[in-house]
Amino acid sequence: MKTIDRRNFIKTSACLLAAASPLVGGFTALAQDAPKKRAIKKGVHLGMIAGNQSIMDKFKLAKDLGFDGLEVNGPNDAKKDEIIKASQATGVAVADVMNSVHWKDTLSDPDAAVRARGLEGLKGCLQDAKDYNCGTVLLVPAVVNKSVSYADAYTRSVVEIQKAVPLAEKLGVKIDIENVWNQFLLSPLEAARYVDEFHSPAVGWHFDVGNIVNYGWPEQWIRTLGKRIGNVHFKEYSRKRRDGEGLWKGFEVELMEGDCDWPAVMKAFDDIGYKGWVISEIGGGDEARLKKIAALMDKILAS
């Protein structure tokens, strides 16, 4: 059997590698161009689907457009039974339950009766989530204003939420605190501390990407909150429009046309191992509009 000495082996190997390099380069380019695959589910709020069609038809449309789930309001939505039937029939999940009473009956109100109504609303949402086979409830925990101090908002809301934690644990549903413009929990370090106050896996964080841009950088919050993040809202914000036209005008931009650094945001989600929902919370519309939203979300998820 003929042997190949070291010099000829190296020479032969180099020739083979040179011949193969265009093919290798082609595979590398394909790998770089291919969209990233993330175990993240895509949703929109049910109210973003415009029109008078039935709940069933809205769920079917969401499925046709590639959405995995829909966010719904609670507690005790008048169409709750229809939502359950539509979800079961289409396979489109209920992504989360958005508490619809937490702004009116705040858990930080000076009036104990108002706080009690807010607590009952939260408990109703937890039961709704269980009935929908959904794992999370979105909660605005408190509102700071002229008559409610920051310290009181913190203390009162922790006390009230703590009362709902046993039910959340029993039902297997998480209470996810959302960052909104409520003048409360204004830094990621404080937000993490607030969640940790409850010493329960039933309390986490609902992270809204766009809401942070006015006073921070989403990717920094994501890394600080880490595994506490249980759900995510996709939203855009423009500091330029804010500065030129007013605070709330900053939201009036399309996804990927504001100041959210989406590649940095998605890298941060990758770094913390996030595998939950991303739910669009922007202006909805008809089928064409929702199709565009789905495409923009796909583009962000592939970034």
Residue, then its C-alpha position, 0 to 999 in steps of 0.5 A: m500500500k502506497t504511503i503519502d509523506r507529510r509534505n505531500f499530505i499537506k500539499t494535497s490537503a491544501c489543494l482540496l481545501a482551496a477547491a472546496s473554499p467556494l462551497v464552504g463560503g457559500f454555506t457560510a453566507l447562507a448561514q449568515d443570511a438565514p433568519k434566526k430561529r427563536a423559541i418565542k411565540k407571537g401574539v397581538h391583542l384581540g382588540m387590535i383586530a378591527g371589524n364586526q366579525s365574530i370572535m371565532d373569525k378573529f381567532k381564525l384570522a389570527k391563525d391565518l396570519g401566523f399569530d400563535g396567540l391573542e391577548v384578551n382583557g379581564p376580568n370576566d369578559a362578556k365574550k369569555d365563553e366564545i373566546i374559550k371555544a375559539s381558542q380550542a377550535t383554532g389552536v390559537a392560544v390566549a397569550d395573557v389576560m390584561n387587567s382592565v380595572h387596574w387604572k380605575d381601582t388602583l392597588s395604591d389608592p388611599d381608599a381601602a374600598v378602592r384597593a379592595r375592588g382592585l384586588e377582586g379585579l386581579k383575582g378575577c383575572l387570575q381565574d380567567a387566565k386559568d379558564y383560558n389555559c393561560g399562564t399570565v395576568l398583566l398588572v399595573p401595580a400602582v399609580v403615583n400622583k399628587s395624592v399618592s406618594y411613591a412610598d405609599a404606592y410601594t407599600r400599599s401595592v405590595v400588601e394588596i398583591q401579596k393577598a392574591v399570591p396564594l390564589a395565583e400559586k394555587l391556579g398556576v398563573k403568574i402575576d406579571i407587573e408591567n412597566v408603564w407610565n405610572q411614575f412608579l418603578l422607574s429603574p430596572l434595579e428597583a423593578a427587580r427588587y419589587v418582584d423579589e419582595f414577594h418571594s414567589p414564582a407566581v410574581g414576575w414582570h411583563f416587559d414593554v419594550g417601547n415604554i422604556v425608551n422614553y427614560g432608558w434603554p430596553e436591553q439594559w432593563i432586560r438583562t437586569l430583570g432576567k428570568r423575572i420576565g414572563n411576557v413581553h409587549f412589542k411597541e415602538y417609540s421615537r424620541k425625535r417625535r417626542d421632542g418635536e411634537g410632544l410626549w405621547k407623539g413618540f408612540e406614533v411610529e411604526l415598528m422599527e422606525g423609532d428608537c428601539d434598538w431591536p437587534a440589541v433588544m433581541k440579543a438581550f432576550d437571547d442572553i437571558g434565555y427568554k422563550g415566552w410570548v411577544i405581543s404587539e400592542i400598537g394600532g391595529g386594523d384590518e387584515a392588511r394592517l395585521k399582515k404588516i404587523a406580523a411581517l414586522m414582528d417576524k423581521i424583529l424576531a429574526s434580527 
